[in-house]
Amino acid sequence: MYDNNSKGISYTAGFFILIGFTVAFLILATVVSIPIWQGMTGKSIKDMETAMLDPANRDAARLIQCITIVVGFLFPTILTAFLLNRKPFKLIGFPGKVTWQQTGLVFAIMFLSLFVSGFLSYVNDLIPIGQSAKELFEKMENEYNQQVEAIIGLDSTVDYLLALFIMAFLPALCEETLFRGGLQNFLTRATKKPWLSIAIVSILFSLAHLSFYGFFPRLFLGIVLGLLYQYSGRIWLNIFGHFLNNAIALTALYVYKMQGHSLKDAINEKTSTVWGFLALPIVIVLIILFRKISQPAQDPSFSFEGPKEPLHGI
């Protein structure tokens, strides 16, 4: 499962090396954030968890969010790719031609996937759980929503544009690089089983968001993004699709806030609907079409199966 630029380290090892690096770099990001927090706010680390929810500390919270996502997700993936390959960015999927047809289909797929996610959110809410588990999951959800509210603000157009960068573009760039360009890519090359790799990494992707009520929607999002990467090998298409998903949600919050509603109410607004499943067949057809137009553009010298065979679809 090597290509002409491999350095001899197996992709199985690369998968686990990347997981280890991610844990280590997330710890490093926390350590780096502490003096930054103290310098910007004058507050001790004991108060950090609660004080980050204070709008007065929004600038510090935003900077720490950027540090965490870049250092914790982007850096370990690039480092692992350097260890595995002489062309690390090509390994991840950054170079390569992206067509307007692909971009348009990604837009349509991600937009319609929002409706499917709404249906899956409805299904997620129907799962019976115990009272203690329910209280725990609701507490985690409320804490996450409070963190989002504290970071994005959305009191002005400037806040909205900053939120698009911090909460839409950066997570799209760093999460897609880690989960699709790194973990899924390495696991597929190691196992030659794309469906298995997509399933495992999509579960990890959803679990990483620490949200019970968002588990199925994020699992579905991970599968869709995994298929887009498997069929194209172009990480920028994934970043674009992930950014769209985040940006549409942020834009809806901004419009809601500008209409005079509180940001807290906007974030807590339920978007689940049983009718969202109607969009699923269309999403599937569009993904099949995306596969059809993407495969001829793949680089046969850099395939999952070796240097002389084309990239196999699922």
LOMI-783571 format. One record per residue (C-alpha): residue in three letters; x, y, z. Coordinates in steps of 0.2 Angstrom, whole numbers, padded with zeros to 4 digits, always signed. Layout:
BEGIN
ALAXYZ...
//
This chain:
BEGIN
MET+0000+0000+0000TYR+0014+0012-0004ASP+0017+0024-0017ASN+0033+0031-0026ASN+0035+0044-0012SER+0032+0033+0003LYS+0046+0033+0016GLY+0043+0015+0022ILE+0032+0018+0037SER+0015+0008+0035TYR-0001+0018+0034THR-0008+0007+0048ALA+0006+0014+0059GLY+0003+0031+0052PHE-0016+0030+0057PHE-0011+0027+0076ILE+0004+0039+0075LEU-0008+0052+0070ILE-0020+0048+0084GLY-0006+0049+0097PHE+0001+0066+0089THR-0017+0073+0090VAL-0019+0069+0109ALA-0001+0076+0112PHE-0004+0092+0102LEU-0021+0095+0110ILE-0012+0095+0127LEU+0001+0107+0120ALA-0012+0118+0114THR-0019+0119+0131VAL-0002+0123+0139VAL+0001+0136+0126SER-0016+0144+0129ILE-0014+0146+0148PRO-0001+0161+0147ILE-0011+0169+0133TRP-0027+0168+0143GLN-0018+0176+0158GLY-0010+0189+0148MET-0026+0195+0139THR-0038+0194+0154GLY-0027+0195+0169LYS-0037+0180+0176SER-0030+0164+0184ILE-0032+0147+0176LYS-0044+0142+0190ASP-0057+0154+0183MET-0053+0150+0165GLU-0068+0138+0162THR-0081+0149+0168ALA-0073+0166+0163MET-0072+0160+0144LEU-0091+0161+0144ASP-0091+0180+0149PRO-0092+0191+0133ALA-0079+0203+0141ASN-0066+0189+0138ARG-0072+0186+0120ASP-0056+0190+0111ALA-0046+0179+0122ALA-0059+0165+0119ARG-0058+0167+0101LEU-0039+0166+0100ILE-0039+0151+0111GLN-0051+0143+0100CYS-0040+0146+0085ILE-0025+0140+0093THR-0034+0124+0099ILE-0040+0119+0082VAL-0025+0123+0072VAL-0012+0116+0084GLY-0023+0101+0089PHE-0029+0096+0072LEU-0019+0103+0058PHE-0001+0102+0065PRO-0002+0083+0069THR-0009+0079+0052ILE+0004+0088+0043LEU+0018+0081+0054THR+0012+0063+0052ALA+0011+0066+0033PHE+0029+0072+0033LEU+0034+0056+0042LEU+0025+0045+0030ASN+0029+0053+0013ARG+0041+0064+0003LYS+0026+0074-0004PRO+0015+0076+0012PHE+0003+0089+0005LYS+0000+0078-0010LEU-0003+0063+0002ILE-0016+0073+0011GLY-0025+0079-0005PHE-0021+0097-0006PRO-0014+0098-0024GLY-0024+0094-0039LYS-0037+0101-0050VAL-0055+0105-0044THR-0068+0107-0057TRP-0083+0119-0057GLN-0094+0103-0059GLN-0087+0096-0043THR-0089+0112-0033GLY-0107+0114-0039LEU-0112+0096-0034VAL-0103+0098-0017PHE-0114+0114-0014ALA-0130+0105-0019ILE-0125+0089-0008MET-0121+0099+0007PHE-0136+0110+0006LEU-0148+0095+0004SER-0139+0086+0018LEU-0144+0099+0030PHE-0162+0093+0028VAL-0157+0075+0030SER-0147+0080+0046GLY-0163+0088+0052PHE-0172+0071+0050LEU-0158+0062+0059SER-0159+0075+0073TYR-0177+0070+0075VAL-0172+0052+0076ASN-0158+0056+0088ASP-0171+0064+0100LEU-0182+0048+0100ILE-0168+0037+0107PRO-0174+0032+0125ILE-0161+0036+0138GLY-0161+0036+0157GLN-0164+0052+0167SER-0146+0053+0174ALA-0139+0051+0156LYS-0152+0064+0150GLU-0146+0076+0163LEU-0128+0074+0159PHE-0131+0075+0140GLU-0141+0091+0142LYS-0128+0099+0153MET-0115+0095+0140GLU-0126+0102+0126ASN-0129+0118+0136GLU-0111+0121+0140TYR-0106+0119+0122ASN-0120+0131+0117GLN-0114+0144+0130GLN-0096+0142+0123VAL-0102+0145+0105GLU-0113+0160+0111ALA-0098+0168+0120ILE-0086+0166+0105ILE-0097+0171+0091GLY-0106+0186+0098LEU-0114+0191+0082ASP-0118+0209+0088SER-0111+0216+0071THR-0106+0212+0054VAL-0088+0211+0060ASP-0093+0198+0073TYR-0102+0188+0059LEU-0087+0189+0048LEU-0075+0184+0062ALA-0087+0170+0067LEU-0086+0163+0049PHE-0067+0162+0050ILE-0066+0155+0067MET-0081+0144+0068ALA-0084+0140+0050PHE-0068+0140+0040LEU-0054+0135+0053PRO-0064+0120+0059ALA-0068+0115+0041LEU-0049+0117+0036CYS-0042+0108+0052GLU-0055+0095+0054GLU-0056+0089+0036THR-0037+0088+0036LEU-0037+0078+0051PHE-0052+0066+0049ARG-0052+0064+0030GLY-0035+0069+0023GLY-0026+0060+0038LEU-0036+0047+0047GLN-0048+0041+0033ASN-0034+0042+0020PHE-0022+0032+0030LEU-0034+0019+0036THR-0041+0016+0018ARG-0023+0014+0011ALA-0019+0002+0025THR-0035-0009+0024LYS-0041-0007+0006LYS-0058-0006+0013PRO-0065+0012+0010TRP-0082+0009+0018LEU-0075+0002+0034SER-0063+0017+0035ILE-0077+0030+0031ALA-0088+0022+0045ILE-0074+0021+0058VAL-0068+0039+0055SER-0086+0046+0054ILE-0090+0038+0071LEU-0074+0046+0078PHE-0078+0063+0070SER-0095+0063+0078LEU-0089+0057+0095ALA-0076+0071+0095HIS-0090+0084+0095LEU-0095+0077+0112SER-0114+0079+0108PHE-0126+0065+0111TYR-0141+0075+0102GLY-0130+0079+0087PHE-0122+0061+0085PHE-0132+0055+0071PRO-0132+0071+0061ARG-0113+0073+0063LEU-0111+0054+0059PHE-0121+0057+0042LEU-0110+0073+0039GLY-0095+0063+0041ILE-0100+0049+0029VAL-0105+0062+0016LEU-0088+0071+0018GLY-0079+0054+0018LEU-0087+0049+0001LEU-0083+0065-0006TYR-0065+0063-0001GLN-0064+0045-0007TYR-0071+0049-0024SER-0061+0064-0028GLY-0045+0063-0017ARG-0046+0083-0016ILE-0046+0089+0002TRP-0051+0107-0004LEU-0068+0100-0009ASN-0071+0093+0008ILE-0065+0110+0016PHE-0078+0119+0005GLY-0092+0107+0009HIS-0088+0107+0028PHE-0087+0126+0027LEU-0104+0128+0019ASN-0112+0117+0032ASN-0105+0128+0046ALA-0108+0144+0037ILE-0126+0141+0033ALA-0129+0137+0052LEU-0120+0153+0057THR-0129+0164+0044ALA-0145+0157+0050LEU-0140+0162+0068TYR-0135+0180+0062VAL-0151+0183+0053TYR-0161+0177+0068LYS-0151+0188+0079MET-0153+0203+0068GLN-0172+0200+0069GLY-0172+0205+0087HIS-0171+0187+0095SER-0158+0183+0108LEU-0143+0172+0102LYS-0146+0160+0116ASP-0164+0157+0109ALA-0157+0156+0091ILE-0144+0142+0096ASN-0156+0132+0106GLU-0169+0133+0092LYS-0174+0115+0086THR-0171+0111+0068SER-0176+0093+0068THR-0190+0088+0056VAL-0197+0071+0051TRP-0198+0076+0033GLY-0180+0078+0030PHE-0178+0060+0025LEU-0186+0065+0008ALA-0169+0073+0003LEU-0159+0058+0006PRO-0162+0049-0011ILE-0157+0065-0020VAL-0141+0066-0010ILE-0137+0049-0014VAL-0140+0052-0033LEU-0129+0068-0032ILE-0115+0058-0024ILE-0116+0045-0037LEU-0115+0059-0050PHE-0100+0066-0041ARG-0091+0050-0041LYS-0094+0048-0060ILE-0087+0065-0064SER-0073+0064-0052GLN-0065+0047-0055PRO-0057+0052-0072ALA-0048+0067-0064GLN-0039+0056-0051ASP-0020+0054-0052PRO-0016+0036-0055SER+0001+0038-0049PHE-0005+0042-0031SER-0019+0029-0028PHE-0024+0020-0013GLU-0020+0004-0021GLY-0002+0008-0027PRO+0007+0017-0041LYS+0000+0008-0056GLU-0018+0007-0053PRO-0032+0019-0052LEU-0041+0025-0036HIS-0055+0013-0033GLY-0072+0019-0028ILE-0083+0011-0015
//
